[in-house]
Amino acid sequence: MTAWLHGHADILLYLAPSLALALAMRALTRRHPIFFVFTLAGTLCHELVHLVAGFVLGARPASFTVIPKRAGQRWELGSVVLTRVTWYNAAPSALAPLLLILVPWWVAVLRTRPGWHFQWADLGLAFLLAPQLLAFWPSNADWKIAWRSWPALFIVALAWLCFKYGHSLMRT
């Protein structure tokens, strides 16, 4: 773990301002709804990933919105309604926003190539990447939908066990 941290220290250092901005954005949006404007880019990406995954996996997206609305004591920042969620497409569609973490990582890798120096453009990029750091984690509703894919998890685990142990049995 220490070697990994040392090998990626420049990337983690580059992402530190974005993480600090993300935490500030989260604190501000909890105080007043007007600050949702700071999280709009992340919300848009989060819902677009659901939409694309739902379309590609046959979950039939029916509606898409990024307009915040009150849901009891909480705010719902956006949503995608999928009309054909099945055991095989539930988890990939619901957990698709996890892929968003690759966006800040990819930008940081590109910006921290050997010989990099902090530039003013990096400050703007920090503001664009911060919402992605907030938006990559699936919501509670997303996790509940993902659990519909438990049979797929069983099949994947079984296939992995067959590959791992079946492969070694074939050698003996």
N, CA, C and O of each residue as an XYZ file, in Angstrom:
688
protein
N       0.826     -1.194      0.000
C       0.000      0.000      0.000
C       0.871      1.260      0.000
O       0.594      2.223     -0.715
N       1.928      1.234      0.815
C       2.822      2.386      0.888
C       3.496      2.626     -0.451
O       3.650      3.773     -0.872
N       3.899      1.560     -1.122
C       4.542      1.707     -2.431
C       3.554      2.297     -3.439
O       3.931      3.129     -4.265
N       2.292      1.868     -3.372
C       1.280      2.398     -4.286
C       1.090      3.890     -4.030
O       1.040      4.678     -4.974
N       0.983      4.285     -2.759
C       0.817      5.701     -2.423
C       1.998      6.519     -2.918
O       1.828      7.610     -3.462
N       3.199      5.982     -2.723
C       4.397      6.691     -3.161
C       4.420      6.823     -4.687
O       4.808      7.864     -5.216
N       4.009      5.780     -5.383
C       4.012      5.797     -6.836
C       2.960      6.720     -7.438
O       3.083      7.142     -8.588
N       1.924      7.034     -6.658
C       0.836      7.883     -7.155
C       0.701      9.181     -6.363
O      -0.348      9.825     -6.403
N       1.740      9.564     -5.654
C       1.684     10.757     -4.807
C       1.380     12.012     -5.608
O       0.631     12.875     -5.149
N       1.953     12.123     -6.802
C       1.714     13.316     -7.618
C       0.243     13.409     -8.033
O      -0.329     14.499     -8.044
N      -0.362     12.290     -8.367
C      -1.773     12.282     -8.764
C      -2.652     12.641     -7.572
O      -3.579     13.442     -7.695
N      -2.359     12.045     -6.418
C      -3.137     12.329     -5.212
C      -2.971     13.786     -4.786
O      -3.931     14.420     -4.346
N      -1.770     14.310     -4.914
C      -1.522     15.723     -4.604
C      -2.303     16.620     -5.563
O      -2.870     17.630     -5.146
N      -2.333     16.259     -6.832
C      -3.077     17.043     -7.812
C      -4.573     17.051     -7.492
O      -5.237     18.071     -7.674
N      -5.109     15.924     -7.019
C      -6.539     15.824     -6.727
C      -6.931     16.411     -5.365
O      -8.121     16.571     -5.092
N      -5.966     16.732     -4.515
C      -6.260     17.257     -3.177
C      -7.097     18.538     -3.210
O      -8.060     18.627     -2.447
N      -6.790     19.535     -4.047
C      -7.656     20.728     -4.090
C      -9.086     20.399     -4.533
O     -10.039     20.985     -4.021
N      -9.240     19.474     -5.472
C     -10.582     19.074     -5.911
C     -11.343     18.414     -4.776
O     -12.541     18.648     -4.611
N     -10.662     17.595     -3.996
C     -11.311     16.947     -2.856
C     -11.719     17.976     -1.807
O     -12.809     17.888     -1.241
N     -10.851     18.949     -1.545
C     -11.193     20.012     -0.594
C     -12.393     20.819     -1.091
O     -13.285     21.152     -0.311
N     -12.415     21.130     -2.371
C     -13.559     21.848     -2.941
C     -14.832     21.000     -2.871
O     -15.915     21.523     -2.612
N     -14.699     19.697     -3.102
C     -15.860     18.804     -3.027
C     -16.449     18.810     -1.617
O     -17.667     18.862     -1.453
N     -15.595     18.757     -0.613
C     -16.076     18.790      0.769
C     -16.737     20.119      1.096
O     -17.741     20.158      1.808
N     -16.175     21.216      0.576
C     -16.792     22.532      0.782
C     -18.145     22.607      0.080
O     -19.102     23.145      0.636
N     -18.231     22.077     -1.126
C     -19.500     22.068     -1.857
C     -20.561     21.267     -1.102
O     -21.715     21.684     -1.007
N     -20.161     20.123     -0.573
C     -21.111     19.295      0.182
C     -21.614     20.051      1.412
O     -22.808     20.023      1.710
N     -20.723     20.716      2.116
C     -21.122     21.469      3.305
C     -22.058     22.620      2.931
O     -23.037     22.876      3.632
N     -21.761     23.309      1.834
C     -22.603     24.435      1.415
C     -23.989     23.981      0.965
O     -24.989     24.626      1.280
N     -24.049     22.869      0.226
C     -25.358     22.409     -0.252
C     -26.239     21.923      0.887
O     -27.463     21.929      0.764
N     -25.645     21.509      1.980
C     -26.456     21.116      3.143
C     -27.036     22.333      3.854
O     -28.050     22.228      4.543
N     -26.400     23.476      3.689
C     -26.873     24.699      4.339
C     -28.008     25.374      3.575
O     -28.977     25.847      4.170
N     -27.875     25.413      2.243
C     -28.905     26.105      1.457
C     -28.973     25.505      0.054
O     -27.937     25.245     -0.558
N     -30.178     25.284     -0.458
C     -30.343     24.666     -1.779
C     -29.744     25.450     -2.947
O     -29.479     24.858     -3.993
N     -29.527     26.732     -2.811
C     -28.977     27.518     -3.914
C     -27.591     27.004     -4.315
O     -27.169     27.182     -5.458
N     -26.897     26.378     -3.391
C     -25.553     25.889     -3.666
C     -25.544     24.594     -4.484
O     -24.475     24.086     -4.822
N     -26.735     24.052     -4.805
C     -26.802     22.888     -5.681
C     -26.204     23.187     -7.044
O     -25.813     22.272     -7.769
N     -26.129     24.466     -7.395
C     -25.554     24.856     -8.674
C     -24.099     24.365     -8.780
O     -23.630     24.057     -9.876
N     -23.388     24.292     -7.648
C     -22.003     23.815     -7.657
C     -21.911     22.333     -7.965
O     -20.902     21.871     -8.497
N     -22.954     21.585     -7.636
C     -22.928     20.139     -7.835
C     -23.614     19.714     -9.131
O     -23.695     18.521     -9.427
N     -24.102     20.668     -9.896
C     -24.859     20.352    -11.107
C     -24.059     19.521    -12.104
O     -24.600     18.580    -12.684
N     -22.790     19.844    -12.317
C     -21.970     19.088    -13.270
C     -21.842     17.632    -12.845
O     -21.913     16.731    -13.681
N     -21.655     17.399    -11.560
C     -21.554     16.031    -11.059
C     -22.876     15.296    -11.156
O     -22.910     14.123    -11.528
N     -23.970     15.977    -10.823
C     -25.293     15.372    -10.916
C     -25.610     15.001    -12.359
O     -26.125     13.918    -12.633
N     -25.298     15.907    -13.271
C     -25.532     15.650    -14.688
C     -24.760     14.401    -15.139
O     -25.323     13.537    -15.811
N     -23.496     14.305    -14.779
C     -22.685     13.143    -15.158
C     -23.210     11.864    -14.514
O     -23.283     10.823    -15.168
N     -23.579     11.939    -13.222
C     -24.109     10.779    -12.496
C     -25.343     10.228    -13.207
O     -25.438      9.027    -13.460
N     -26.278     11.106    -13.523
C     -27.517     10.660    -14.163
C     -27.288     10.236    -15.611
O     -27.939      9.305    -16.086
N     -26.377     10.899    -16.323
C     -26.065     10.491    -17.694
C     -25.465      9.089    -17.742
O     -25.756      8.319    -18.656
N     -24.633      8.758    -16.767
C     -24.045      7.418    -16.732
C     -25.141      6.374    -16.495
O     -25.136      5.311    -17.115
N     -26.089      6.687    -15.585
C     -27.240      5.784    -15.410
C     -28.007      5.629    -16.723
O     -28.372      4.520    -17.113
N     -28.244      6.740    -17.391
C     -29.016      6.742    -18.634
C     -28.333      5.893    -19.710
O     -28.972      5.053    -20.343
N     -27.045      6.117    -19.909
C     -26.307      5.380    -20.939
C     -26.239      3.898    -20.584
O     -26.474      3.043    -21.438
N     -25.919      3.591    -19.328
C     -25.855      2.179    -18.915
C     -27.217      1.510    -19.074
O     -27.301      0.379    -19.553
N     -28.279      2.202    -18.676
C     -29.622      1.648    -18.827
C     -29.966      1.400    -20.277
O     -30.579      0.383    -20.603
N     -29.583      2.309    -21.152
C     -29.850      2.153    -22.578
C     -29.060      0.979    -23.159
O     -29.617      0.134    -23.860
N     -27.762      0.932    -22.861
C     -26.892     -0.116    -23.398
C     -27.295     -1.501    -22.884
O     -27.218     -2.480    -23.626
N     -27.722     -1.590    -21.625
C     -28.035     -2.881    -21.013
C     -29.503     -3.282    -21.137
O     -29.921     -4.298    -20.581
N     -30.273     -2.499    -21.855
C     -31.666     -2.857    -22.089
C     -32.601     -2.602    -20.929
O     -33.647     -3.243    -20.830
N     -32.245     -1.671    -20.039
C     -33.102     -1.354    -18.890
C     -34.163     -0.310    -19.254
O     -34.956      0.081    -18.398
N     -34.187      0.130    -20.469
C     -35.184      1.060    -21.020
C     -35.394      2.325    -20.174
O     -36.380      2.421    -19.444
N     -34.492      3.276    -20.265
C     -34.699      4.550    -19.566
C     -35.964      5.244    -20.078
O     -36.194      5.331    -21.284
N     -36.777      5.735    -19.139
C     -38.037      6.380    -19.515
C     -38.012      7.885    -19.261
O     -38.658      8.644    -19.985
N     -37.275      8.324    -18.244
C     -37.203      9.756    -17.963
C     -35.850     10.096    -17.360
O     -35.158      9.248    -16.797
N     -35.500     11.374    -17.500
C     -34.203     11.874    -17.045
C     -34.403     13.293    -16.546
O     -35.009     14.114    -17.234
N     -33.898     13.589    -15.354
C     -33.971     14.952    -14.846
C     -32.783     15.237    -13.933
O     -32.280     14.346    -13.247
N     -32.348     16.487    -13.937
C     -31.318     16.948    -13.002
C     -31.817     18.182    -12.262
O     -31.023     18.977    -11.759
N     -33.115     18.332    -12.199
C     -33.712     19.440    -11.455
C     -33.941     18.984    -10.022
O     -34.701     18.044     -9.791
N     -33.288     19.641     -9.040
C     -33.459     19.221     -7.642
C     -34.910     19.361     -7.178
O     -35.602     20.318     -7.527
N     -35.351     18.388     -6.388
C     -36.686     18.467     -5.797
C     -36.634     17.882     -4.398
O     -35.801     17.029     -4.091
N     -37.531     18.354     -3.564
C     -37.607     17.921     -2.182
C     -38.219     16.523     -2.127
O     -39.246     16.264     -2.754
N     -37.582     15.621     -1.374
C     -38.088     14.263     -1.160
C     -38.093     14.015      0.345
O     -37.143     13.449      0.885
N     -39.151     14.434      1.017
C     -39.209     14.331      2.480
C     -38.276     15.341      3.113
O     -38.387     16.540      2.859
N     -37.358     14.862      3.934
C     -36.385     15.729      4.593
C     -35.131     15.960      3.739
O     -34.276     16.771      4.093
N     -35.029     15.245      2.621
C     -33.832     15.324      1.791
C     -34.143     15.966      0.436
O     -35.298     16.217      0.093
N     -33.097     16.215     -0.302
C     -33.224     16.712     -1.664
C     -32.806     15.607     -2.619
O     -31.808     14.923     -2.391
N     -33.569     15.435     -3.681
C     -33.202     14.534     -4.768
C     -32.668     15.419     -5.883
O     -33.399     16.238     -6.439
N     -31.391     15.250     -6.209
C     -30.737     16.146     -7.165
C     -31.033     15.796     -8.611
O     -30.936     16.658     -9.485
N     -31.387     14.570     -8.877
C     -31.691     14.133    -10.231
C     -32.161     12.699    -10.198
O     -32.085     12.027     -9.170
N     -32.651     12.237    -11.338
C     -33.078     10.840    -11.395
C     -33.208     10.382    -12.841
O     -33.410     11.172    -13.763
N     -33.082      9.076    -12.991
C     -33.352      8.392    -14.244
C     -34.290      7.253    -13.894
O     -33.994      6.457    -13.003
N     -35.402      7.169    -14.576
C     -36.348      6.077    -14.350
C     -36.076      5.012    -15.399
O     -36.120      5.282    -16.600
N     -35.793      3.791    -14.932
C     -35.569      2.645    -15.805
C     -36.798      1.745    -15.713
O     -37.225      1.391    -14.615
N     -37.365      1.374    -16.851
C     -38.628      0.625    -16.842
C     -38.455     -0.886    -16.994
O     -39.427     -1.628    -16.857
N     -37.246     -1.353    -17.272
C     -37.037     -2.795    -17.446
C     -35.773     -3.236    -16.700
O     -34.798     -3.666    -17.314
N     -35.804     -3.123    -15.387
C     -34.673     -3.534    -14.558
C     -34.816     -5.024    -14.271
O     -35.837     -5.471    -13.749
N     -33.788     -5.784    -14.615
C     -33.799     -7.232    -14.436
C     -32.622     -7.650    -13.562
O     -31.807     -6.821    -13.157
N     -32.546     -8.940    -13.279
C     -31.475     -9.431    -12.415
C     -30.099     -9.237    -13.035
O     -29.113     -9.125    -12.306
N     -30.004     -9.194    -14.351
C     -28.692     -9.082    -14.989
C     -28.287     -7.641    -15.303
O     -27.100     -7.374    -15.486
N     -29.242     -6.704    -15.372
C     -28.849     -5.330    -15.690
C     -28.996     -4.368    -14.511
O     -28.636     -3.196    -14.623
N     -29.517     -4.847    -13.391
C     -29.744     -3.959    -12.246
C     -28.437     -3.391    -11.688
O     -28.288     -2.175    -11.575
N     -27.505     -4.256    -11.346
C     -26.253     -3.774    -10.744
C     -25.433     -2.905    -11.702
O     -24.990     -1.826    -11.310
N     -25.218     -3.348    -12.948
C     -24.432     -2.477    -13.828
C     -25.098     -1.115    -14.081
O     -24.406     -0.102    -14.176
N     -26.413     -1.085    -14.189
C     -27.104      0.186    -14.420
C     -27.066      1.068    -13.179
O     -26.827      2.272    -13.270
N     -27.303      0.461    -12.016
C     -27.374      1.232    -10.778
C     -26.002      1.681    -10.281
O     -25.876      2.753     -9.690
N     -24.986      0.873    -10.517
C     -23.647      1.186    -10.003
C     -22.740      1.836    -11.047
O     -21.553      2.045    -10.796
N     -23.292      2.153    -12.204
C     -22.515      2.787    -13.272
C     -21.804      4.072    -12.842
O     -20.711      4.340    -13.341
N     -22.380      4.888    -11.926
C     -21.662      6.110    -11.532
C     -20.288      5.861    -10.905
O     -19.473      6.781    -10.838
N     -20.018      4.644    -10.447
C     -18.684      4.349     -9.920
C     -17.605      4.614    -10.974
O     -16.455      4.900    -10.638
N     -17.982      4.518    -12.234
C     -17.030      4.790    -13.318
C     -16.591      6.254    -13.362
O     -15.549      6.576    -13.932
N     -17.390      7.139    -12.760
C     -17.052      8.568    -12.782
C     -15.744      8.880    -12.064
O     -15.117      9.898    -12.357
N     -15.321      8.036    -11.140
C     -14.060      8.293    -10.435
C     -12.886      8.257    -11.406
O     -11.822      8.812    -11.132
N     -13.091      7.598    -12.540
C     -12.030      7.535    -13.542
C     -11.782      8.886    -14.205
O     -10.682      9.135    -14.698
N     -12.780      9.756    -14.224
C     -12.622     11.072    -14.864
C     -11.574     11.916    -14.127
O     -10.614     12.355    -14.760
N     -11.717     12.164    -12.802
C     -10.675     12.934    -12.123
C      -9.314     12.238    -12.160
O      -8.277     12.890    -12.280
N      -9.330     10.910    -12.055
C      -8.061     10.169    -12.080
C      -7.372     10.348    -13.426
O      -6.166     10.591    -13.477
N      -8.118     10.231    -14.504
C      -7.559     10.371    -15.853
C      -7.013     11.781    -16.072
O      -5.923     11.951    -16.619
N      -7.771     12.791    -15.645
C      -7.304     14.180    -15.787
C      -6.021     14.377    -14.986
O      -5.073     15.002    -15.461
N      -5.999     13.837    -13.764
C      -4.798     13.981    -12.925
C      -3.600     13.272    -13.550
O      -2.483     13.786    -13.500
N      -3.819     12.107    -14.134
C      -2.719     11.393    -14.802
C      -2.182     12.227    -15.965
O      -0.970     12.348    -16.144
N      -3.089     12.798    -16.748
C      -2.653     13.611    -17.887
C      -1.935     14.881    -17.447
O      -0.959     15.294    -18.073
N      -2.412     15.497    -16.377
C      -1.844     16.773    -15.932
C      -0.546     16.601    -15.139
O       0.211     17.561    -15.001
N      -0.273     15.409    -14.618
C       0.919     15.218    -13.782
C       2.000     14.411    -14.479
O       2.822     13.765    -13.830
N       1.993     14.452    -15.774
C       3.073     13.769    -16.498
C       4.395     14.393    -16.071
O       4.414     15.515    -15.565
N       5.484     13.690    -16.266
C       6.789     14.230    -15.835
C       7.014     15.665    -16.299
O       6.773     16.018    -17.454
N       7.477     16.463    -15.369
C       7.760     17.859    -15.656
C       6.570     18.785    -15.477
O       6.598     19.924    -15.946
N       5.528     18.317    -14.809
C       4.330     19.146    -14.667
C       4.558     20.258    -13.663
O       5.298     20.119    -12.689
N       3.899     21.352    -13.937
C       3.895     22.506    -13.055
C       2.460     22.975    -12.921
O       1.699     22.955    -13.888
N       2.094     23.395    -11.730
C       0.739     23.884    -11.511
C       0.522     25.137    -12.339
O       1.353     26.045    -12.336
N      -0.612     25.184    -13.056
C      -0.962     26.343    -13.879
C      -2.347     26.819    -13.463
O      -3.062     26.123    -12.742
N      -2.719     28.004    -13.921
C      -4.028     28.553    -13.566
C      -5.158     27.674    -14.088
O      -6.225     27.616    -13.477
N      -4.945     27.003    -15.185
C      -5.964     26.097    -15.732
C      -6.277     24.973    -14.744
O      -7.392     24.451    -14.723
N      -5.300     24.606    -13.935
C      -5.515     23.543    -12.954
C      -6.508     23.958    -11.873
O      -7.201     23.113    -11.307
N      -6.576     25.239    -11.589
C      -7.565     25.727    -10.633
C      -8.975     25.543    -11.198
O      -9.883     25.108    -10.489
N      -9.151     25.875    -12.470
C     -10.441     25.657    -13.132
C     -10.790     24.177    -13.200
O     -11.942     23.793    -12.995
N      -9.796     23.353    -13.487
C     -10.029     21.910    -13.522
C     -10.422     21.377    -12.143
O     -11.233     20.456    -12.041
N      -9.855     21.950    -11.093
C     -10.219     21.518     -9.733
C     -11.702     21.761     -9.480
O     -12.370     20.939     -8.853
N     -12.221     22.892     -9.967
C     -13.652     23.193     -9.810
C     -14.528     22.263    -10.646
O     -15.654     21.953    -10.257
N     -14.014     21.817    -11.794
C     -14.773     20.876    -12.632
C     -14.706     19.433    -12.110
O     -15.651     18.663    -12.281
N     -13.600     19.081    -11.483
C     -13.432     17.716    -10.987
C     -14.100     17.494     -9.632
O     -14.500     16.374     -9.317
N     -14.222     18.539     -8.836
C     -14.810     18.399     -7.495
C     -16.213     17.786     -7.528
O     -16.483     16.879     -6.740
N     -17.113     18.236     -8.399
C     -18.442     17.610     -8.433
C     -18.396     16.133     -8.821
O     -19.253     15.357     -8.400
N     -17.411     15.743     -9.612
C     -17.291     14.327     -9.992
C     -16.906     13.477     -8.788
O     -17.322     12.324     -8.669
N     -16.104     14.060     -7.894
C     -15.725     13.342     -6.678
C     -16.926     13.167     -5.745
O     -16.967     12.228     -4.951
N     -17.893     14.065     -5.843
C     -19.118     13.924     -5.056
C     -20.116     12.982     -5.722
O     -20.891     12.310     -5.042
N     -20.093     12.935     -7.047
C     -21.147     12.244     -7.793
C     -20.846     10.786     -8.108
O     -21.742     10.065     -8.547
N     -19.628     10.332     -7.901
C     -19.312      8.974     -8.332
C     -19.936      7.898     -7.443
O     -20.134      6.769     -7.893
N     -20.245      8.227     -6.201
C     -20.772      7.206     -5.291
C     -22.268      7.018     -5.526
O     -23.016      7.997     -5.511
N     -22.722      5.783     -5.742
C     -24.151      5.542     -5.960
C     -24.981      5.921     -4.731
O     -24.523      5.814     -3.594
N     -26.205      6.362     -4.991
C     -27.114      6.735     -3.903
C     -27.654      5.486     -3.212
O     -27.447      4.368     -3.685
N     -28.345      5.681     -2.094
C     -28.968      4.547     -1.398
C     -29.960      3.831     -2.308
O     -30.040      2.603     -2.300
N     -30.714      4.599     -3.091
C     -31.662      3.995     -4.033
C     -30.921      3.166     -5.087
O     -31.394      2.102     -5.488
N     -29.767      3.650     -5.530
C     -28.966      2.899     -6.504
C     -28.519      1.559     -5.926
O     -28.580      0.534     -6.606
N     -28.068      1.566     -4.667
C     -27.614      0.325     -4.036
C     -28.770     -0.677     -3.888
O     -28.586     -1.881     -4.070
N     -29.955     -0.165     -3.558
C     -31.124     -1.053     -3.434
C     -31.463     -1.702     -4.773
O     -31.786     -2.888     -4.831
N     -31.389     -0.926     -5.833
C     -31.650     -1.482     -7.168
C     -30.571     -2.491     -7.538
O     -30.871     -3.525     -8.135
N     -29.335     -2.208     -7.195
C     -28.221     -3.104     -7.536
C     -28.394     -4.488     -6.904
O     -27.954     -5.485     -7.476
N     -29.025     -4.557     -5.745
C     -29.209     -5.849     -5.077
C     -30.114     -6.784     -5.862
O     -30.142     -7.984     -5.585
N     -30.847     -6.270     -6.824
C     -31.661     -7.152     -7.673
C     -30.780     -8.074     -8.510
O     -31.261     -9.067     -9.055
N     -29.507     -7.751     -8.612
C     -28.575     -8.562     -9.403
C     -27.863     -9.621     -8.574
O     -26.831    -10.135     -9.005
N     -28.376     -9.960     -7.413
C     -27.668    -10.952     -6.610
C     -27.478    -12.274     -7.353
O     -26.453    -12.919     -7.133
N     -28.398    -12.724     -8.223
C     -28.100    -13.965     -8.957
C     -26.864    -13.824     -9.847
O     -26.106    -14.780    -10.013
N     -26.663    -12.647    -10.413
C     -25.486    -12.433    -11.254
C     -24.214    -12.519    -10.417
O     -23.202    -13.040    -10.884
N     -24.257    -12.015     -9.191
C     -23.090    -12.113     -8.304
C     -22.772    -13.574     -8.010
O     -21.606    -13.967     -7.969
N     -23.799    -14.364     -7.810
C     -23.624    -15.801     -7.563
C     -22.983    -16.464     -8.783
O     -22.061    -17.267     -8.640
N     -23.465    -16.135     -9.975
C     -22.922    -16.725    -11.209
C     -21.468    -16.314    -11.408
O     -20.637    -17.143    -11.779
N     -21.156    -15.054    -11.169
C     -19.776    -14.576    -11.309
C     -18.866    -15.268    -10.304
O     -17.766    -15.695    -10.655
N     -19.315    -15.384     -9.051
C     -18.513    -16.070     -8.025
C     -18.286    -17.528     -8.391
O     -17.180    -18.045     -8.230
N     -19.322    -18.192     -8.880
C     -19.202    -19.587     -9.288
C     -18.239    -19.737    -10.462
O     -17.418    -20.655    -10.478
N     -18.334    -18.842    -11.442
C     -17.426    -18.878    -12.588
C     -15.982    -18.643    -12.148
O     -15.060    -19.293    -12.641
N     -15.798    -17.713    -11.222
C     -14.448    -17.431    -10.717
C     -13.878    -18.659    -10.003
O     -12.718    -19.016    -10.209
N     -14.693    -19.302     -9.167
C     -14.242    -20.501     -8.462
C     -13.903    -21.624     -9.441
O     -12.893    -22.309     -9.279
N     -14.736    -21.808    -10.441
C     -14.464    -22.835    -11.456
C     -13.172    -22.535    -12.191
O     -12.367    -23.434    -12.433
N     -12.972    -21.283    -12.545
C     -11.746    -20.913    -13.246
C     -10.532    -21.124    -12.360
O      -9.537    -21.711    -12.784
N     -10.619    -20.643    -11.129
C      -9.472    -20.706    -10.218
C      -9.123    -22.143     -9.852
O      -7.969    -22.555     -9.967
N     -10.106    -22.892     -9.419
C      -9.834    -24.255     -8.943
C      -9.928    -25.285    -10.057
O      -9.224    -26.294    -10.012
N     -10.766    -25.067    -11.043
C     -10.864    -25.992    -12.168
C      -9.597    -25.986    -12.996
O      -9.150    -27.027    -13.478
N      -9.021    -24.801    -13.158
C      -7.785    -24.652    -13.916
C      -6.655    -25.423    -13.245
O      -5.864    -26.082    -13.920
N      -6.575    -25.343    -11.903
C      -5.509    -26.052    -11.191
C      -5.759    -27.565    -11.170
O      -4.805    -28.343    -11.143
N      -7.029    -27.990    -11.182
C      -7.347    -29.419    -11.231
C      -6.971    -30.023    -12.588
O      -6.580    -31.188    -12.671
N      -7.093    -29.230    -13.634
C      -6.767    -29.713    -14.974
C      -5.264    -29.963    -15.116
O      -4.853    -30.799    -15.922
N      -4.454    -29.262    -14.356
C      -2.996    -29.417    -14.440
C      -2.531    -30.690    -13.759
O      -1.504    -31.257    -14.133
N      -3.284    -31.145    -12.756
C      -2.832    -32.343    -12.010
C      -3.237    -33.621    -12.654
O      -2.928    -34.696    -12.140
